[in-house]
Amino acid sequence: MPIIRLEMLTGRTHAQKAELAEVLTRETARIAKCPLSDVQLVMTEVERSMWSVGGTLAEPAQSSASAK
């Protein structure tokens, strides 16, 4: 039974997540030659403040002046 784990930044709409679920499930089942019902997908949304690429946070720090 294939299990797909997808991590992405928050902000996608319900429709976008539904399309991802449908397409990833369909294509995984096709390639793995298994029933759609065997494919599981776990989506985890991560806040920008908790995501870093190349040592830089995806969300820039707020200056103390703008935080007031």
Jmol script that loads the backbone (N, CA, C; Angstrom):
load data "model"
ATOM      1  N   MET A   1       0.849  -1.170   0.000  1.00  0.00           N
ATOM      2  CA  MET A   1       0.000   0.000   0.000  1.00  0.00           C
ATOM      3  C   MET A   1       0.901   1.242   0.000  1.00  0.00           C
ATOM      4  N   PRO A   2       0.903   2.012  -1.087  1.00  0.00           N
ATOM      5  CA  PRO A   2       1.711   3.234  -1.133  1.00  0.00           C
ATOM      6  C   PRO A   2       1.180   4.304  -0.176  1.00  0.00           C
ATOM      7  N   ILE A   3       2.092   4.946   0.522  1.00  0.00           N
ATOM      8  CA  ILE A   3       1.754   6.081   1.381  1.00  0.00           C
ATOM      9  C   ILE A   3       2.584   7.265   0.904  1.00  0.00           C
ATOM     10  N   ILE A   4       1.907   8.352   0.577  1.00  0.00           N
ATOM     11  CA  ILE A   4       2.570   9.578   0.122  1.00  0.00           C
ATOM     12  C   ILE A   4       2.522  10.574   1.260  1.00  0.00           C
ATOM     13  N   ARG A   5       3.654  11.159   1.587  1.00  0.00           N
ATOM     14  CA  ARG A   5       3.709  12.217   2.606  1.00  0.00           C
ATOM     15  C   ARG A   5       4.114  13.504   1.892  1.00  0.00           C
ATOM     16  N   LEU A   6       3.246  14.495   1.964  1.00  0.00           N
ATOM     17  CA  LEU A   6       3.455  15.764   1.277  1.00  0.00           C
ATOM     18  C   LEU A   6       3.527  16.883   2.301  1.00  0.00           C
ATOM     19  N   GLU A   7       4.640  17.587   2.340  1.00  0.00           N
ATOM     20  CA  GLU A   7       4.774  18.753   3.212  1.00  0.00           C
ATOM     21  C   GLU A   7       4.838  19.984   2.328  1.00  0.00           C
ATOM     22  N   MET A   8       4.103  21.015   2.726  1.00  0.00           N
ATOM     23  CA  MET A   8       4.087  22.248   1.937  1.00  0.00           C
ATOM     24  C   MET A   8       3.747  23.416   2.843  1.00  0.00           C
ATOM     25  N   LEU A   9       4.097  24.596   2.383  1.00  0.00           N
ATOM     26  CA  LEU A   9       3.768  25.799   3.125  1.00  0.00           C
ATOM     27  C   LEU A   9       2.253  25.989   3.162  1.00  0.00           C
ATOM     28  N   THR A  10       1.752  26.598   4.217  1.00  0.00           N
ATOM     29  CA  THR A  10       0.324  26.874   4.308  1.00  0.00           C
ATOM     30  C   THR A  10      -0.087  27.867   3.221  1.00  0.00           C
ATOM     31  N   GLY A  11      -1.377  27.895   2.941  1.00  0.00           N
ATOM     32  CA  GLY A  11      -1.891  28.893   2.009  1.00  0.00           C
ATOM     33  C   GLY A  11      -2.598  28.332   0.796  1.00  0.00           C
ATOM     34  N   ARG A  12      -2.577  26.996   0.595  1.00  0.00           N
ATOM     35  CA  ARG A  12      -3.296  26.429  -0.548  1.00  0.00           C
ATOM     36  C   ARG A  12      -4.782  26.367  -0.218  1.00  0.00           C
ATOM     37  N   THR A  13      -5.603  26.515  -1.232  1.00  0.00           N
ATOM     38  CA  THR A  13      -7.051  26.434  -1.046  1.00  0.00           C
ATOM     39  C   THR A  13      -7.472  24.970  -0.926  1.00  0.00           C
ATOM     40  N   HIS A  14      -8.694  24.774  -0.454  1.00  0.00           N
ATOM     41  CA  HIS A  14      -9.254  23.420  -0.369  1.00  0.00           C
ATOM     42  C   HIS A  14      -9.266  22.778  -1.759  1.00  0.00           C
ATOM     43  N   ALA A  15      -9.628  23.562  -2.773  1.00  0.00           N
ATOM     44  CA  ALA A  15      -9.679  23.042  -4.144  1.00  0.00           C
ATOM     45  C   ALA A  15      -8.298  22.585  -4.618  1.00  0.00           C
ATOM     46  N   GLN A  16      -7.261  23.345  -4.288  1.00  0.00           N
ATOM     47  CA  GLN A  16      -5.902  22.962  -4.684  1.00  0.00           C
ATOM     48  C   GLN A  16      -5.483  21.660  -3.991  1.00  0.00           C
ATOM     49  N   LYS A  17      -5.794  21.546  -2.702  1.00  0.00           N
ATOM     50  CA  LYS A  17      -5.446  20.320  -1.972  1.00  0.00           C
ATOM     51  C   LYS A  17      -6.235  19.129  -2.509  1.00  0.00           C
ATOM     52  N   ALA A  18      -7.495  19.335  -2.854  1.00  0.00           N
ATOM     53  CA  ALA A  18      -8.306  18.260  -3.419  1.00  0.00           C
ATOM     54  C   ALA A  18      -7.733  17.798  -4.758  1.00  0.00           C
ATOM     55  N   GLU A  19      -7.289  18.741  -5.580  1.00  0.00           N
ATOM     56  CA  GLU A  19      -6.698  18.379  -6.874  1.00  0.00           C
ATOM     57  C   GLU A  19      -5.386  17.624  -6.679  1.00  0.00           C
ATOM     58  N   LEU A  20      -4.565  18.087  -5.739  1.00  0.00           N
ATOM     59  CA  LEU A  20      -3.325  17.364  -5.432  1.00  0.00           C
ATOM     60  C   LEU A  20      -3.630  15.934  -5.004  1.00  0.00           C
ATOM     61  N   ALA A  21      -4.613  15.772  -4.128  1.00  0.00           N
ATOM     62  CA  ALA A  21      -4.978  14.441  -3.651  1.00  0.00           C
ATOM     63  C   ALA A  21      -5.413  13.551  -4.813  1.00  0.00           C
ATOM     64  N   GLU A  22      -6.253  14.078  -5.679  1.00  0.00           N
ATOM     65  CA  GLU A  22      -6.765  13.289  -6.809  1.00  0.00           C
ATOM     66  C   GLU A  22      -5.639  12.900  -7.767  1.00  0.00           C
ATOM     67  N   VAL A  23      -4.817  13.866  -8.152  1.00  0.00           N
ATOM     68  CA  VAL A  23      -3.769  13.612  -9.155  1.00  0.00           C
ATOM     69  C   VAL A  23      -2.657  12.726  -8.587  1.00  0.00           C
ATOM     70  N   LEU A  24      -2.193  13.018  -7.379  1.00  0.00           N
ATOM     71  CA  LEU A  24      -1.127  12.211  -6.791  1.00  0.00           C
ATOM     72  C   LEU A  24      -1.589  10.776  -6.556  1.00  0.00           C
ATOM     73  N   THR A  25      -2.823  10.605  -6.118  1.00  0.00           N
ATOM     74  CA  THR A  25      -3.362   9.269  -5.910  1.00  0.00           C
ATOM     75  C   THR A  25      -3.481   8.516  -7.228  1.00  0.00           C
ATOM     76  N   ARG A  26      -4.067   9.161  -8.225  1.00  0.00           N
ATOM     77  CA  ARG A  26      -4.264   8.518  -9.531  1.00  0.00           C
ATOM     78  C   ARG A  26      -2.937   8.092 -10.147  1.00  0.00           C
ATOM     79  N   GLU A  27      -1.970   9.005 -10.162  1.00  0.00           N
ATOM     80  CA  GLU A  27      -0.695   8.698 -10.820  1.00  0.00           C
ATOM     81  C   GLU A  27       0.124   7.672 -10.036  1.00  0.00           C
ATOM     82  N   THR A  28       0.052   7.725  -8.715  1.00  0.00           N
ATOM     83  CA  THR A  28       0.757   6.721  -7.919  1.00  0.00           C
ATOM     84  C   THR A  28       0.161   5.338  -8.164  1.00  0.00           C
ATOM     85  N   ALA A  29      -1.165   5.250  -8.188  1.00  0.00           N
ATOM     86  CA  ALA A  29      -1.825   3.973  -8.446  1.00  0.00           C
ATOM     87  C   ALA A  29      -1.481   3.459  -9.845  1.00  0.00           C
ATOM     88  N   ARG A  30      -1.430   4.353 -10.812  1.00  0.00           N
ATOM     89  CA  ARG A  30      -1.092   3.944 -12.183  1.00  0.00           C
ATOM     90  C   ARG A  30       0.323   3.385 -12.247  1.00  0.00           C
ATOM     91  N   ILE A  31       1.272   4.088 -11.679  1.00  0.00           N
ATOM     92  CA  ILE A  31       2.675   3.676 -11.749  1.00  0.00           C
ATOM     93  C   ILE A  31       2.925   2.429 -10.895  1.00  0.00           C
ATOM     94  N   ALA A  32       2.321   2.384  -9.714  1.00  0.00           N
ATOM     95  CA  ALA A  32       2.520   1.249  -8.805  1.00  0.00           C
ATOM     96  C   ALA A  32       1.631   0.055  -9.159  1.00  0.00           C
ATOM     97  N   LYS A  33       0.726   0.257 -10.115  1.00  0.00           N
ATOM     98  CA  LYS A  33      -0.207  -0.790 -10.554  1.00  0.00           C
ATOM     99  C   LYS A  33      -0.975  -1.378  -9.362  1.00  0.00           C
ATOM    100  N   CYS A  34      -1.657  -0.464  -8.667  1.00  0.00           N
ATOM    101  CA  CYS A  34      -2.474  -0.878  -7.527  1.00  0.00           C
ATOM    102  C   CYS A  34      -3.801  -0.113  -7.578  1.00  0.00           C
ATOM    103  N   PRO A  35      -4.798  -0.550  -6.823  1.00  0.00           N
ATOM    104  CA  PRO A  35      -6.078   0.171  -6.799  1.00  0.00           C
ATOM    105  C   PRO A  35      -5.929   1.549  -6.148  1.00  0.00           C
ATOM    106  N   LEU A  36      -6.747   2.488  -6.591  1.00  0.00           N
ATOM    107  CA  LEU A  36      -6.754   3.824  -5.982  1.00  0.00           C
ATOM    108  C   LEU A  36      -6.969   3.731  -4.475  1.00  0.00           C
ATOM    109  N   SER A  37      -7.792   2.798  -4.050  1.00  0.00           N
ATOM    110  CA  SER A  37      -8.115   2.666  -2.632  1.00  0.00           C
ATOM    111  C   SER A  37      -6.923   2.226  -1.783  1.00  0.00           C
ATOM    112  N   ASP A  38      -5.864   1.759  -2.415  1.00  0.00           N
ATOM    113  CA  ASP A  38      -4.659   1.365  -1.673  1.00  0.00           C
ATOM    114  C   ASP A  38      -3.733   2.542  -1.392  1.00  0.00           C
ATOM    115  N   VAL A  39      -3.920   3.645  -2.085  1.00  0.00           N
ATOM    116  CA  VAL A  39      -3.019   4.793  -1.955  1.00  0.00           C
ATOM    117  C   VAL A  39      -3.502   5.703  -0.832  1.00  0.00           C
ATOM    118  N   GLN A  40      -2.593   6.033   0.066  1.00  0.00           N
ATOM    119  CA  GLN A  40      -2.894   6.968   1.149  1.00  0.00           C
ATOM    120  C   GLN A  40      -2.019   8.206   0.976  1.00  0.00           C
ATOM    121  N   LEU A  41      -2.578   9.368   1.272  1.00  0.00           N
ATOM    122  CA  LEU A  41      -1.863  10.634   1.163  1.00  0.00           C
ATOM    123  C   LEU A  41      -2.015  11.394   2.472  1.00  0.00           C
ATOM    124  N   VAL A  42      -0.889  11.803   3.033  1.00  0.00           N
ATOM    125  CA  VAL A  42      -0.896  12.604   4.252  1.00  0.00           C
ATOM    126  C   VAL A  42      -0.305  13.966   3.901  1.00  0.00           C
ATOM    127  N   MET A  43      -1.128  15.020   4.032  1.00  0.00           N
ATOM    128  CA  MET A  43      -0.658  16.381   3.765  1.00  0.00           C
ATOM    129  C   MET A  43      -0.370  17.075   5.086  1.00  0.00           C
ATOM    130  N   THR A  44       0.796  17.679   5.168  1.00  0.00           N
ATOM    131  CA  THR A  44       1.164  18.455   6.343  1.00  0.00           C
ATOM    132  C   THR A  44       1.468  19.873   5.883  1.00  0.00           C
ATOM    133  N   GLU A  45       0.765  20.829   6.473  1.00  0.00           N
ATOM    134  CA  GLU A  45       1.015  22.229   6.151  1.00  0.00           C
ATOM    135  C   GLU A  45       1.912  22.827   7.229  1.00  0.00           C
ATOM    136  N   VAL A  46       2.904  23.575   6.777  1.00  0.00           N
ATOM    137  CA  VAL A  46       3.891  24.161   7.675  1.00  0.00           C
ATOM    138  C   VAL A  46       3.852  25.685   7.534  1.00  0.00           C
ATOM    139  N   GLU A  47       3.838  26.367   8.648  1.00  0.00           N
ATOM    140  CA  GLU A  47       3.876  27.841   8.633  1.00  0.00           C
ATOM    141  C   GLU A  47       5.206  28.318   8.073  1.00  0.00           C
ATOM    142  N   ARG A  48       5.172  29.456   7.376  1.00  0.00           N
ATOM    143  CA  ARG A  48       6.395  30.012   6.783  1.00  0.00           C
ATOM    144  C   ARG A  48       7.492  30.238   7.816  1.00  0.00           C
ATOM    145  N   SER A  49       7.107  30.588   9.029  1.00  0.00           N
ATOM    146  CA  SER A  49       8.102  30.866  10.063  1.00  0.00           C
ATOM    147  C   SER A  49       8.844  29.599  10.497  1.00  0.00           C
ATOM    148  N   MET A  50       8.344  28.434  10.082  1.00  0.00           N
ATOM    149  CA  MET A  50       8.960  27.168  10.456  1.00  0.00           C
ATOM    150  C   MET A  50       9.644  26.477   9.280  1.00  0.00           C
ATOM    151  N   TRP A  51       9.829  27.185   8.158  1.00  0.00           N
ATOM    152  CA  TRP A  51      10.375  26.598   6.936  1.00  0.00           C
ATOM    153  C   TRP A  51      11.618  27.377   6.531  1.00  0.00           C
ATOM    154  N   SER A  52      12.682  26.662   6.221  1.00  0.00           N
ATOM    155  CA  SER A  52      13.934  27.296   5.813  1.00  0.00           C
ATOM    156  C   SER A  52      14.453  26.621   4.554  1.00  0.00           C
ATOM    157  N   VAL A  53      14.966  27.417   3.629  1.00  0.00           N
ATOM    158  CA  VAL A  53      15.600  26.904   2.423  1.00  0.00           C
ATOM    159  C   VAL A  53      16.978  27.549   2.327  1.00  0.00           C
ATOM    160  N   GLY A  54      18.002  26.744   2.236  1.00  0.00           N
ATOM    161  CA  GLY A  54      19.361  27.268   2.114  1.00  0.00           C
ATOM    162  C   GLY A  54      19.791  28.102   3.306  1.00  0.00           C
ATOM    163  N   GLY A  55      19.242  27.806   4.471  1.00  0.00           N
ATOM    164  CA  GLY A  55      19.624  28.524   5.680  1.00  0.00           C
ATOM    165  C   GLY A  55      18.875  29.815   5.917  1.00  0.00           C
ATOM    166  N   THR A  56      17.886  30.110   5.069  1.00  0.00           N
ATOM    167  CA  THR A  56      17.104  31.336   5.208  1.00  0.00           C
ATOM    168  C   THR A  56      15.644  30.974   5.449  1.00  0.00           C
ATOM    169  N   LEU A  57      15.059  31.561   6.491  1.00  0.00           N
ATOM    170  CA  LEU A  57      13.648  31.311   6.758  1.00  0.00           C
ATOM    171  C   LEU A  57      12.785  31.839   5.621  1.00  0.00           C
ATOM    172  N   ALA A  58      11.713  31.127   5.321  1.00  0.00           N
ATOM    173  CA  ALA A  58      10.801  31.526   4.249  1.00  0.00           C
ATOM    174  C   ALA A  58      10.066  32.808   4.590  1.00  0.00           C
ATOM    175  N   GLU A  59       9.889  33.068   5.882  1.00  0.00           N
ATOM    176  CA  GLU A  59       9.211  34.289   6.323  1.00  0.00           C
ATOM    177  C   GLU A  59      10.245  35.200   6.963  1.00  0.00           C
ATOM    178  N   PRO A  60      10.473  36.388   6.411  1.00  0.00           N
ATOM    179  CA  PRO A  60      11.452  37.285   7.020  1.00  0.00           C
ATOM    180  C   PRO A  60      11.023  37.715   8.413  1.00  0.00           C
ATOM    181  N   ALA A  61      11.999  37.975   9.261  1.00  0.00           N
ATOM    182  CA  ALA A  61      11.714  38.421  10.626  1.00  0.00           C
ATOM    183  C   ALA A  61      11.067  39.803  10.594  1.00  0.00           C
ATOM    184  N   GLN A  62      10.125  40.029  11.503  1.00  0.00           N
ATOM    185  CA  GLN A  62       9.519  41.354  11.615  1.00  0.00           C
ATOM    186  C   GLN A  62      10.437  42.223  12.447  1.00  0.00           C
ATOM    187  N   SER A  63      10.607  43.455  12.012  1.00  0.00           N
ATOM    188  CA  SER A  63      11.410  44.372  12.828  1.00  0.00           C
ATOM    189  C   SER A  63      10.582  44.781  14.039  1.00  0.00           C
ATOM    190  N   SER A  64      11.248  45.191  15.100  1.00  0.00           N
ATOM    191  CA  SER A  64      10.521  45.566  16.315  1.00  0.00           C
ATOM    192  C   SER A  64       9.632  46.779  16.091  1.00  0.00           C
ATOM    193  N   ALA A  65       9.987  47.634  15.113  1.00  0.00           N
ATOM    194  CA  ALA A  65       9.159  48.811  14.818  1.00  0.00           C
ATOM    195  C   ALA A  65       7.840  48.398  14.165  1.00  0.00           C
ATOM    196  N   SER A  66       7.902  47.391  13.257  1.00  0.00           N
ATOM    197  CA  SER A  66       6.668  46.975  12.574  1.00  0.00           C
ATOM    198  C   SER A  66       5.817  46.061  13.442  1.00  0.00           C
ATOM    199  N   ALA A  67       6.411  45.500  14.480  1.00  0.00           N
ATOM    200  CA  ALA A  67       5.658  44.598  15.361  1.00  0.00           C
ATOM    201  C   ALA A  67       4.815  45.378  16.369  1.00  0.00           C
ATOM    202  N   LYS A  68       5.082  46.668  16.525  1.00  0.00           N
ATOM    203  CA  LYS A  68       4.331  47.483  17.496  1.00  0.00           C
ATOM    204  C   LYS A  68       3.038  47.967  16.940  1.00  0.00           C
TER     205      LYS A  68
END
end "model"
wireframe off; spacefill off
backbone 0.3
color backbone group
